[in-house]
Amino acid sequence: MALKKTKVVLVSSGFSRSGGIQEVSSQVANFLRQLPSIDLKILRFPNVNIFARCVRAFSNIITSPNDVFFFMHPHIFHFFTKHWPQSGRPLTIVWAHGIDVWGNFGKQLAPNLDCANKILASSHYTSARIYENFPHANVSVVPLAPFWEPTFHYRSNSASFEILTLARLAGSERYKGHDLVLHALSILKRRGIVINYNIVGRGPDKARLQTMASEFDISSQVFFHGFLPNEKVCEIFARCSVHVMPSFVVKSDHQIWSGEGLGLAYLEAACHGLPSIAADEGGQLDCIRQGETGFLIPPHPAIIADRLEYLFKNREKCRQMGDQARRFVATNFTPLRFTNTIDCAFQEVLEIKGGPPTTHPPVVNGTSF
């Protein structure tokens, strides 16, 4: 007897490694493709307006009330519920990454988010923000996993002490804290400590950061690598001692907030045995154990400088924290936990209308656990 499949339509703006949302979308798509109980359809929309114009045309995709629409963006879900006919709506799962649902403006972007049958959040910080706006929402936190480089690496025993930030250089993402790190390095230089800073990522903000490094008289210490393929990123990780990304949360009632929904870069750094220095608010709180796998600190250059100086002068402690970070991520942010949480969400949603069970062995990259 043939297995009755559940039709799932996965909707996202993209599936690539160009950003955290696109990478997670790709991870979800890869997982769903491997499930024998699911007939997967993928819809990619570079912007919401295209989706809004076309959504009625997609009604023929759904043939059963037990089929599932999986939205990787809350605001696209809002347009879906706004334009789709009330009768015959499918089951819905919505992924909330971070700033897309934070604060009053986040609620304006997706005012009916609590109408989703299930919401998946990238961090406990995001989950808490959802409950602030929608106290009765059905939310589960998904522990993300650094799928792009699943092998856990040890850092090389290099005698040098270098630091790294892995993030895009976008003017809209200055909350990542490159400015703060540059300022911290200038403070350290005045203390007689010179540390090389590797910046991996591309974007239009590069020229401004180069000018800032020049003004701080640290240009010879700062290396802009641009976008790198995975193997080259691993080489940078291998020669560095600390990952520094002091992303901070900027709150506003009138525009979208800024901050890390989780920060896959913290997990990737931990895979390579690097502790992280991060700001003490945002989704990154899930990734770092204060004083054990890194430091969660107020986003201030002098405090960043102090923590870097401590690790610079205590290399063995730095290595210990990096090893603890690797073990922490290897235990808590695994492909198995990622896929199990998504699988449980599907089972929960299908039970709402008595849909068929989707029980199956968890599958990741073709491997059953």
C-alpha positions in Angstrom: 0.0 0.0 0.0 1.4 3.3 -1.0 2.3 5.8 1.7 -0.2 8.7 1.9 1.9 11.8 1.6 1.3 15.2 3.1 1.7 18.1 0.7 3.9 20.8 2.1 4.5 24.2 0.4 7.6 25.9 1.7 7.7 29.6 1.1 10.8 31.7 1.5 12.6 34.7 -0.1 15.7 32.5 -0.9 17.6 29.4 -0.2 21.3 30.1 0.0 24.2 31.0 2.4 23.9 34.7 1.8 22.3 35.3 5.2 21.0 33.5 8.2 17.3 33.4 7.1 18.3 32.0 3.7 20.6 29.4 5.3 17.9 28.2 7.7 15.4 28.1 4.8 17.9 25.9 2.9 18.3 23.6 5.9 14.6 23.2 6.3 14.2 22.5 2.6 16.9 19.9 2.6 15.4 18.1 5.6 11.8 18.1 4.2 13.0 16.7 0.8 14.3 13.6 2.6 11.0 12.7 4.3 9.1 9.9 2.4 5.8 11.1 4.0 6.0 14.6 2.5 5.4 15.9 -1.0 7.4 19.1 -1.0 6.7 22.1 -3.1 9.0 25.2 -2.9 7.9 28.7 -3.6 10.6 31.4 -3.7 9.6 35.1 -3.6 12.3 37.8 -3.6 9.8 40.2 -2.1 6.4 40.3 -0.4 4.7 42.3 -3.2 5.2 39.6 -5.7 3.7 37.1 -3.3 0.7 39.3 -2.5 -0.1 39.6 -6.2 0.2 35.9 -6.9 -1.1 34.3 -3.8 -4.6 33.7 -5.2 -3.2 31.9 -8.2 -1.6 29.3 -5.9 -4.9 28.2 -4.4 -4.8 25.2 -6.8 -1.7 24.0 -5.1 -3.7 23.1 -2.0 -5.9 20.1 -2.5 -6.7 19.1 1.1 -7.3 21.0 4.3 -4.6 18.8 5.8 -1.9 20.1 3.5 0.6 22.5 5.1 2.0 25.9 4.1 5.4 26.5 5.8 6.3 30.2 5.8 9.9 31.2 6.5 8.8 34.8 7.0 6.0 36.1 9.3 5.3 39.1 7.0 4.7 36.7 4.1 2.3 34.8 6.3 0.4 38.0 7.0 0.0 38.6 3.2 -1.1 35.0 2.8 -3.9 35.3 5.4 -4.9 38.7 4.0 -5.3 37.6 0.4 -6.2 33.9 0.7 -9.9 33.0 0.7 -11.2 32.3 4.2 -12.7 29.0 3.2 -10.4 26.0 2.7 -7.2 27.5 4.2 -4.5 25.0 4.7 -2.6 24.3 8.0 0.2 26.8 8.6 3.6 26.8 10.2 5.5 30.1 10.5 9.2 30.5 11.3 10.0 33.7 13.4 13.7 34.5 13.2 14.1 37.6 15.3 13.5 41.2 14.4 10.6 40.3 12.1 8.5 39.8 15.3 10.2 41.9 17.9 8.4 44.9 19.5 5.4 47.0 18.3 6.6 47.3 14.8 7.1 43.6 14.5 3.5 43.1 15.5 2.5 45.5 12.7 4.4 43.4 10.2 2.5 40.3 11.2 -0.6 41.4 13.2 -2.3 38.0 13.0 0.7 35.8 13.7 -1.2 34.0 16.4 -3.6 32.7 13.7 -0.8 30.3 12.6 -1.3 26.7 13.7 2.4 26.6 14.9 5.2 29.2 15.2 8.8 28.1 15.3 11.3 30.6 16.9 15.0 30.6 16.4 15.7 31.5 20.0 14.2 31.9 23.5 14.6 35.7 23.1 12.5 35.7 20.0 9.9 33.4 21.7 9.6 35.8 24.6 9.0 38.7 22.2 6.3 36.7 20.4 4.5 36.0 23.7 4.7 39.7 24.6 2.7 40.5 21.4 0.6 37.3 21.2 0.1 35.7 24.7 -1.8 32.7 23.3 0.5 31.9 20.4 1.7 28.3 19.9 5.5 28.6 19.9 8.4 26.2 20.0 12.1 27.1 20.0 14.1 25.3 17.4 17.8 24.7 18.3 19.6 25.7 15.0 22.6 23.7 13.9 25.6 24.8 11.8 24.8 22.5 8.9 27.2 24.1 6.4 30.2 22.7 8.3 28.9 19.8 10.4 32.3 18.4 11.4 33.5 19.9 14.7 37.1 21.2 14.3 39.7 21.9 16.9 41.6 25.2 16.5 45.2 24.9 15.4 47.9 25.4 18.0 49.1 28.6 16.5 51.2 30.8 18.7 49.5 33.9 17.3 46.4 35.5 18.8 44.0 36.8 16.2 40.3 37.6 16.4 37.4 37.2 13.9 34.0 38.6 13.0 31.8 36.6 10.6 29.0 38.9 9.4 27.8 40.9 6.5 29.0 44.5 6.1 25.6 46.1 5.5 24.7 49.6 6.5 21.4 48.3 7.9 23.3 45.8 10.1 25.7 48.1 11.9 24.3 46.5 15.1 26.7 43.7 14.4 29.3 45.8 16.3 32.3 46.0 13.9 32.6 49.6 15.0 32.9 48.6 18.6 35.6 46.0 17.9 37.7 48.6 16.0 37.4 51.0 18.8 38.3 48.3 21.3 41.4 47.4 19.3 42.5 51.1 19.3 42.2 51.0 23.1 44.3 47.9 23.3 46.9 49.4 21.0 47.3 52.3 23.5 47.9 49.7 26.2 50.6 48.1 24.1 48.6 45.1 22.8 48.3 44.6 19.1 45.8 42.1 17.9 45.0 41.2 14.2 41.3 41.4 13.3 39.9 39.3 10.5 36.5 40.5 9.1 34.8 37.9 6.9 31.8 39.2 5.0 31.0 41.6 2.2 28.8 44.7 1.9 28.7 48.4 1.2 29.8 49.3 4.7 33.3 48.1 4.1 34.6 51.6 3.0 33.3 53.2 6.1 34.9 50.6 8.4 38.2 51.0 6.5 38.1 54.7 7.1 37.4 54.1 10.8 40.3 51.7 11.1 42.6 54.3 9.5 41.4 57.0 11.9 42.1 54.7 14.8 45.6 54.0 13.4 45.0 50.2 13.3 44.7 49.6 9.5 47.7 47.3 9.5 45.9 45.0 12.0 42.5 44.8 10.2 42.0 42.4 7.3 38.9 42.5 5.1 38.4 39.1 3.5 35.1 39.6 1.8 32.8 36.6 1.2 34.7 33.3 1.4 33.7 29.7 0.6 33.3 27.3 3.5 36.8 25.9 3.3 38.4 29.3 3.3 36.3 30.4 6.3 37.5 27.2 8.1 41.1 28.4 7.4 40.4 31.7 9.0 38.8 30.1 12.0 41.8 27.8 12.4 44.3 30.6 12.9 42.0 32.7 15.2 41.6 32.5 19.0 38.3 34.4 19.6 35.2 35.2 17.7 34.0 38.8 18.5 30.5 39.9 17.4 29.0 42.3 19.9 25.6 42.5 18.2 23.3 44.7 20.2 19.5 45.2 20.3 18.1 48.5 19.2 14.5 49.0 20.2 12.0 51.3 18.6 8.3 51.7 18.6 8.2 53.3 15.1 10.5 51.1 13.0 11.9 47.6 13.0 14.3 46.6 15.8 17.8 45.4 15.1 19.7 42.5 16.8 20.5 38.9 16.5 17.6 36.4 16.2 20.2 33.8 17.2 23.5 34.2 15.3 24.7 31.1 13.5 28.2 32.6 13.5 28.5 32.0 17.2 27.7 28.3 16.6 30.1 28.1 13.7 32.9 29.6 15.8 32.2 27.2 18.7 32.5 24.3 16.2 36.0 25.4 15.6 36.8 25.7 19.3 36.6 29.5 19.6 34.9 31.3 22.5 32.8 34.3 21.5 32.5 37.8 22.9 28.9 39.0 22.4 26.4 41.6 23.7 24.2 40.6 26.6 20.8 40.9 24.9 19.4 39.1 21.9 19.1 35.6 20.6 22.8 34.9 21.1 22.1 34.3 24.8 21.1 30.8 23.7 24.6 30.2 22.1 26.9 31.3 24.9 27.4 30.4 28.6 28.6 33.4 30.4 32.2 32.9 31.5 32.3 29.3 30.3 32.1 29.4 26.5 32.5 33.1 26.1 31.5 36.5 27.5 28.1 38.2 27.4 28.8 41.9 28.0 27.3 45.4 27.6 28.2 46.5 24.1 30.9 49.0 25.0 34.4 49.2 23.4 36.3 49.5 26.8 34.6 46.3 28.1 35.3 44.5 24.8 38.9 45.6 25.2 39.1 44.3 28.7 37.8 40.9 27.8 40.2 40.6 24.8 43.1 41.6 27.0 42.1 39.0 29.6 42.0 36.2 26.9 45.2 37.5 25.2 47.1 37.3 28.5 45.4 33.9 29.5 45.8 31.8 26.4 45.2 28.5 28.2 41.9 29.8 29.7 41.0 31.0 26.2 41.6 27.5 24.8 39.6 25.9 27.6 36.6 28.2 26.9 36.9 27.3 23.2 36.8 23.6 24.0 33.8 24.1 26.3 32.1 26.1 23.5 32.7 23.2 21.1 31.2 20.6 23.5 28.3 22.9 24.3 27.3 23.3 20.7 28.0 19.7 19.9 25.5 18.7 22.6 22.8 21.3 22.3 22.7 22.5 18.6 22.7 19.3 16.6 21.1 18.3 13.3 19.1 15.7 15.2 17.6 18.2 17.7 16.9 20.6 14.8 15.0 18.0 12.7 13.2 16.4 15.6 11.8 19.8 16.6 10.5 20.5 13.1 9.1 16.9 12.9 7.2 17.4 16.2 5.8 20.6 14.9 4.4 18.8 11.8 2.9 16.1 13.9 1.3 18.6 16.2 -0.2 20.6 13.3 -1.5 17.6 11.5 -3.2 16.4 14.6 -5.3 19.6 14.7 -7.4 18.3 11.8 -6.8 14.7 12.1 -4.2 14.5 9.4 -2.1 11.4 8.8 0.9 10.8 11.1 4.3 11.6 9.8 6.3 9.4 12.1 9.7 8.4 10.6 13.3 8.1 11.7 15.0 11.5 11.7 17.0 12.0 8.6 19.9 14.5 8.2 21.9 14.7 5.0 20.8 11.2 4.0 21.8 9.7 7.4 19.3 8.1 9.8 20.0 8.6 13.5 
